[in-house]
Amino acid sequence: MSKKTDIEKKIKSCFKYNSYFQRTSQFLKMGIHPREIKTALENGWIIRIKHGLYMLADAYNGLETDLVAITKASKYTVICLASALQFYNLTTYISPKITIGVPNNVSHLKFEYPPVKLYYFDKSTYKIGITRIKTDSGIIRIYDLERTICDAFRFRKELGEDIAVESLINYVKRKDSNISKLMEYASMLRIKTVITPYLIPIIKSAME
């Protein structure tokens, strides 16, 4: 067995104890030298999410894995807007970056992978609708359906009004939609007068 193959085997064996993600401190505790971590990066066996946090490349499973990686990267990150819409299958739009919400007093976040777009939310609205969803790749911290729809309309000029409307139509069709909760969030986020003119005809159409 070559030295390179031996390093690969050592690196990958570490992930058996911590799913698809590993921190530098955990590598070191398991006898992995920093030079071996560098070798793993250079050979594409692992992907660096940010300084000190790595993902097993073989475990990559598309959007879901990216969202878990971002959740693990910081206690502040919450999947929002386009990426949340995509996760919930509310839109056909695919964002080139993972869209995440953070409190507006957090300014030190840096990610190497995946590419992200940050949205800064006021502390009075940041926590509204945060939920955690368990997936095969790990836990995702994400805004729930209703908060995601509200944000789509709050940022409709940037995201696109057509995407916001498409998402609302698909939301209303879902069996787990909760219109009362949606309107409660809309009031809290000061978007009720904006979303109501779209919502009423969509509901009427769904009932026909």
C-alpha positions as CSV (number, residue, x, y, z in Angstrom):
1,M,0.0,0.0,0.0
2,S,1.4,3.4,-1.0
3,K,1.9,6.2,1.5
4,K,-0.8,8.3,-0.4
5,T,-3.3,5.4,-0.2
6,D,-2.5,5.0,3.5
7,I,-3.2,8.7,4.2
8,E,-6.5,8.5,2.2
9,K,-7.6,5.5,4.3
10,K,-6.7,7.2,7.5
11,I,-8.5,10.4,6.6
12,K,-11.7,8.7,5.5
13,S,-11.8,6.4,8.5
14,C,-12.1,9.5,10.7
15,F,-15.5,10.3,9.2
16,K,-17.0,7.0,10.5
17,Y,-17.2,8.6,13.9
18,N,-18.6,11.9,12.9
19,S,-20.8,11.4,9.8
20,Y,-19.8,13.5,6.8
21,F,-18.1,16.4,8.6
22,Q,-14.9,16.7,10.7
23,R,-13.1,19.5,12.5
24,T,-9.3,20.0,12.6
25,S,-9.3,19.4,16.3
26,Q,-11.0,16.0,15.8
27,F,-8.5,15.1,13.1
28,L,-5.6,15.9,15.4
29,K,-7.1,13.9,18.3
30,M,-7.3,10.9,16.0
31,G,-3.6,11.1,15.1
32,I,-4.0,12.9,11.7
33,H,-1.1,15.3,11.1
34,P,-1.7,18.7,9.5
35,R,0.4,17.7,6.5
36,E,-2.0,14.7,6.0
37,I,-5.0,17.1,6.1
38,K,-3.3,19.2,3.4
39,T,-2.7,16.1,1.3
40,A,-6.3,15.2,1.6
41,L,-7.4,18.6,0.4
42,E,-5.0,18.6,-2.5
43,N,-6.3,15.2,-3.7
44,G,-9.9,16.2,-3.3
45,W,-10.7,13.6,-0.6
46,I,-12.1,16.3,1.6
47,I,-13.6,19.8,1.1
48,R,-12.9,22.7,3.4
49,I,-16.1,24.5,4.4
50,K,-14.3,27.1,6.4
51,H,-11.1,27.3,8.5
52,G,-11.2,24.2,10.7
53,L,-14.2,22.5,9.2
54,Y,-14.1,19.8,6.5
55,M,-16.6,17.7,4.6
56,L,-15.9,14.2,3.1
57,A,-16.1,14.7,-0.7
58,D,-17.4,11.1,-1.3
59,A,-20.5,12.0,0.8
60,Y,-21.6,14.9,-1.3
61,N,-25.3,14.7,-2.1
62,G,-26.1,18.0,-3.8
63,L,-28.1,20.8,-2.2
64,E,-28.9,18.8,1.0
65,T,-25.2,18.3,1.8
66,D,-24.5,22.0,1.2
67,L,-27.2,23.1,3.6
68,V,-26.0,20.8,6.3
69,A,-22.4,22.1,5.8
70,I,-23.6,25.7,6.2
71,T,-25.6,24.8,9.3
72,K,-22.5,23.2,10.8
73,A,-20.3,26.1,9.9
74,S,-21.9,28.6,12.3
75,K,-24.5,28.7,15.0
76,Y,-25.9,31.8,13.4
77,T,-26.7,30.6,9.9
78,V,-30.2,29.9,8.8
79,I,-31.1,28.7,5.3
80,C,-33.5,31.3,3.8
81,L,-35.0,32.7,0.6
82,A,-34.0,31.0,-2.7
83,S,-32.2,28.0,-1.1
84,A,-35.1,27.4,1.3
85,L,-37.6,27.7,-1.6
86,Q,-35.6,25.2,-3.5
87,F,-35.3,22.8,-0.5
88,Y,-39.1,22.9,0.0
89,N,-39.7,22.4,-3.8
90,L,-41.6,25.7,-4.0
91,T,-39.8,26.9,-7.0
92,T,-38.0,25.7,-10.1
93,Y,-35.4,28.5,-9.7
94,I,-32.0,27.3,-8.7
95,S,-29.8,29.8,-6.9
96,P,-26.1,29.8,-7.9
97,K,-25.3,30.5,-4.2
98,I,-26.6,29.1,-0.9
99,T,-28.7,31.9,0.6
100,I,-28.5,32.3,4.4
101,G,-29.8,34.6,7.0
102,V,-27.8,35.8,10.0
103,P,-28.3,38.5,12.7
104,N,-27.3,41.9,11.6
105,N,-24.7,42.2,14.4
106,V,-22.7,39.2,13.1
107,S,-20.0,40.3,10.7
108,H,-17.1,37.8,10.9
109,L,-18.5,34.9,8.9
110,K,-16.3,33.5,6.1
111,F,-17.0,30.4,4.1
112,E,-14.7,28.7,1.5
113,Y,-17.4,26.3,0.4
114,P,-20.1,26.3,-0.8
115,P,-20.6,29.8,-2.3
116,V,-23.0,31.8,-0.2
117,K,-25.0,35.0,-0.2
118,L,-25.7,36.5,3.2
119,Y,-28.8,38.3,4.2
120,Y,-28.7,40.3,7.5
121,F,-31.8,40.3,9.5
122,D,-32.7,42.6,12.5
123,K,-32.7,40.8,15.8
124,S,-36.5,41.3,16.1
125,T,-37.1,39.2,13.0
126,Y,-34.1,36.9,12.8
127,K,-35.6,34.2,15.1
128,I,-39.1,34.1,13.5
129,G,-39.7,30.7,12.0
130,I,-36.4,29.0,12.6
131,T,-36.7,25.2,12.5
132,R,-34.4,22.2,12.3
133,I,-34.9,19.4,9.8
134,K,-33.2,16.0,10.0
135,T,-31.9,14.7,6.7
136,D,-29.7,11.8,5.6
137,S,-26.7,14.2,5.5
138,G,-27.4,15.7,8.9
139,I,-29.4,18.5,10.5
140,I,-30.4,21.6,8.5
141,R,-31.2,24.9,10.3
142,I,-33.8,26.6,8.0
143,Y,-36.7,29.0,8.1
144,D,-40.0,27.1,8.0
145,L,-42.4,27.2,5.0
146,E,-44.4,30.3,6.2
147,R,-41.3,32.4,7.0
148,T,-39.8,31.4,3.6
149,I,-42.9,32.6,1.7
150,C,-43.0,35.8,3.6
151,D,-39.3,36.5,2.9
152,A,-39.9,35.7,-0.8
153,F,-42.3,38.7,-0.9
154,R,-40.2,40.9,1.4
155,F,-37.3,40.5,-1.1
156,R,-39.4,40.1,-4.2
157,K,-37.7,43.0,-6.1
158,E,-34.3,41.2,-5.7
159,L,-35.5,37.6,-5.9
160,G,-38.1,38.3,-8.6
161,E,-41.9,38.8,-8.2
162,D,-42.5,35.8,-10.5
163,I,-40.6,33.5,-8.2
164,A,-42.4,34.8,-5.1
165,V,-45.8,34.2,-6.8
166,E,-44.8,30.8,-8.1
167,S,-43.7,29.8,-4.6
168,L,-47.0,31.1,-3.0
169,I,-49.0,29.1,-5.5
170,N,-47.1,25.9,-4.8
171,Y,-47.3,26.6,-1.0
172,V,-51.1,26.9,-1.1
173,K,-51.3,23.5,-3.0
174,R,-49.4,21.7,-0.2
175,K,-51.3,19.6,2.3
176,D,-49.1,21.0,5.1
177,S,-49.8,24.7,4.3
178,N,-51.0,26.8,7.2
179,I,-52.6,30.0,6.0
180,S,-53.3,31.3,9.5
181,K,-49.6,30.9,10.4
182,L,-48.6,32.5,7.2
183,M,-50.7,35.6,7.9
184,E,-49.5,35.7,11.5
185,Y,-45.9,35.8,10.2
186,A,-46.9,38.3,7.5
187,S,-48.1,40.7,10.2
188,M,-45.0,40.2,12.3
189,L,-42.8,40.9,9.3
190,R,-45.0,43.8,8.1
191,I,-45.7,42.2,4.7
192,K,-49.4,41.4,5.2
193,T,-50.7,44.2,2.9
194,V,-48.3,43.1,0.2
195,I,-49.0,39.3,0.3
196,T,-52.8,39.4,0.8
197,P,-53.7,40.7,-2.8
198,Y,-51.8,37.7,-4.2
199,L,-53.0,35.2,-1.7
200,I,-56.8,35.7,-2.0
201,P,-57.1,34.9,-5.8
202,I,-54.6,32.0,-5.5
203,I,-56.8,30.4,-2.7
204,K,-60.0,31.0,-4.7
205,S,-58.3,29.4,-7.8
206,A,-57.2,26.4,-5.7
207,M,-60.7,25.8,-4.4
208,E,-62.3,25.8,-7.9
